[in-house]
Amino acid sequence: MNLVKSTFAVIASVLILFAFAISNTAAEKPIIGDVDGDGSITVQDATMIQNVLANIQTPNDNYAATGDVDQDGAVTSADATLILRYKAGLIPSLPFDPNAPTTAPTTAPTVAPTVFPTDDEGWGQIIFKP
């Protein structure tokens, strides 16, 4: 019985140490762009930067460390814009590297409009069909 108890105690201790190590690792490495600290980069992070800059909201503890996505030494509206561009898929990653290629479209859309005859007042209708 003592062997079972001591084995259980050792396993429990290892699990506690493992959980503690994981939580400390996550706390040590903030996600650049995750200004509100919720674990993901969202539009709300850009909104928080804008609110702090407009003196509507006070910055949290992560603000300075995670809000400077262009790494210029200050959290500015440019950082909020970069977060929005990242969320739209226009830049590949944060922190922003100005030398990184963008993923902007390189070709025109392939959908051609269909134009219908005009009505009594001379207005036409344009409907896009895939």
C-alpha positions in Angstrom: 0.0 0.0 0.0 2.9 2.4 0.8 4.4 1.7 -2.6 1.1 2.6 -4.3 0.9 5.8 -2.3 4.5 6.8 -3.0 4.1 6.0 -6.7 0.9 8.1 -6.9 2.7 11.0 -5.0 5.6 10.9 -7.5 3.2 10.9 -10.5 1.2 13.8 -9.0 4.4 15.8 -8.3 5.6 15.3 -11.9 2.2 16.4 -13.3 2.2 19.5 -11.1 5.7 20.4 -12.1 4.9 19.9 -15.8 1.8 22.1 -15.6 3.8 24.8 -13.8 6.5 24.6 -16.5 3.9 25.0 -19.3 2.2 27.9 -17.6 5.5 29.7 -17.0 6.6 29.2 -20.6 3.4 30.7 -22.0 3.7 33.7 -19.6 7.3 34.3 -20.6 6.7 34.5 -24.3 3.9 37.0 -25.2 2.4 36.8 -28.6 3.4 39.9 -30.6 0.1 41.6 -31.7 -2.0 40.0 -28.9 -2.4 43.3 -27.0 -5.4 42.3 -25.0 -3.7 39.0 -23.8 -6.5 36.6 -24.8 -4.1 34.2 -26.6 -4.8 35.2 -30.2 -4.4 38.1 -32.5 -7.8 39.7 -33.2 -9.3 42.9 -34.4 -9.9 43.7 -30.7 -6.2 44.0 -30.3 -6.0 46.8 -32.9 -9.1 48.4 -31.3 -7.4 48.4 -27.9 -4.3 50.2 -29.4 -6.6 52.8 -30.9 -8.5 53.2 -27.6 -5.3 53.7 -25.6 -4.0 56.2 -28.1 -7.3 58.1 -27.9 -7.2 58.0 -24.1 -10.4 56.0 -23.9 -8.7 53.0 -22.3 -5.7 52.5 -20.1 -3.0 50.1 -21.3 -2.6 46.7 -19.7 0.6 45.0 -18.7 1.1 43.4 -22.1 0.5 46.6 -24.1 4.1 47.8 -24.6 5.5 44.3 -25.1 3.0 43.1 -27.6 1.6 46.2 -29.2 4.8 47.3 -31.0 4.4 45.0 -34.0 6.6 47.1 -36.3 9.4 47.0 -33.7 10.1 50.8 -33.9 10.1 51.3 -30.1 6.6 52.8 -29.7 3.0 51.6 -30.0 1.3 53.8 -32.6 -1.6 53.7 -35.0 0.7 52.1 -37.5 0.8 49.1 -35.2 -3.0 48.9 -35.1 -3.0 49.1 -38.9 -0.5 46.3 -39.2 -2.6 44.1 -37.0 -5.6 44.7 -39.2 -3.6 44.0 -42.3 -2.3 40.8 -40.7 -5.9 39.7 -39.9 -7.0 40.5 -43.6 -4.2 38.3 -44.8 -2.2 41.1 -46.4 1.0 40.5 -44.4 2.2 37.0 -43.5 3.3 37.4 -39.9 3.8 39.6 -36.9 6.1 41.2 -35.8 6.1 42.9 -39.2 9.1 42.6 -41.4 9.0 45.4 -44.1 11.2 43.2 -46.3 8.8 40.3 -46.2 6.7 39.6 -49.4 3.1 40.6 -49.2 0.2 38.3 -50.3 -1.7 41.0 -52.2 -3.5 39.7 -55.3 -1.5 39.9 -58.4 -4.2 39.2 -61.0 -7.5 40.8 -61.8 -10.7 39.1 -60.8 -11.9 36.5 -63.3 -15.6 37.2 -62.9 -17.0 39.3 -65.8 -20.1 41.4 -65.2 -23.3 40.7 -67.1 -25.0 43.9 -68.3 -28.7 43.9 -68.9 -30.6 46.3 -71.1 -31.5 49.6 -69.6 -34.9 50.4 -68.1 -37.3 53.2 -69.0 -35.1 55.9 -67.5 -31.9 54.6 -69.1 -30.4 52.8 -66.1 -28.8 49.4 -66.6 -28.4 46.6 -64.1 -25.0 44.9 -63.6 -25.1 41.5 -62.0 -22.0 39.5 -61.2 -22.2 35.8 -61.8 -19.5 33.3 -60.9 
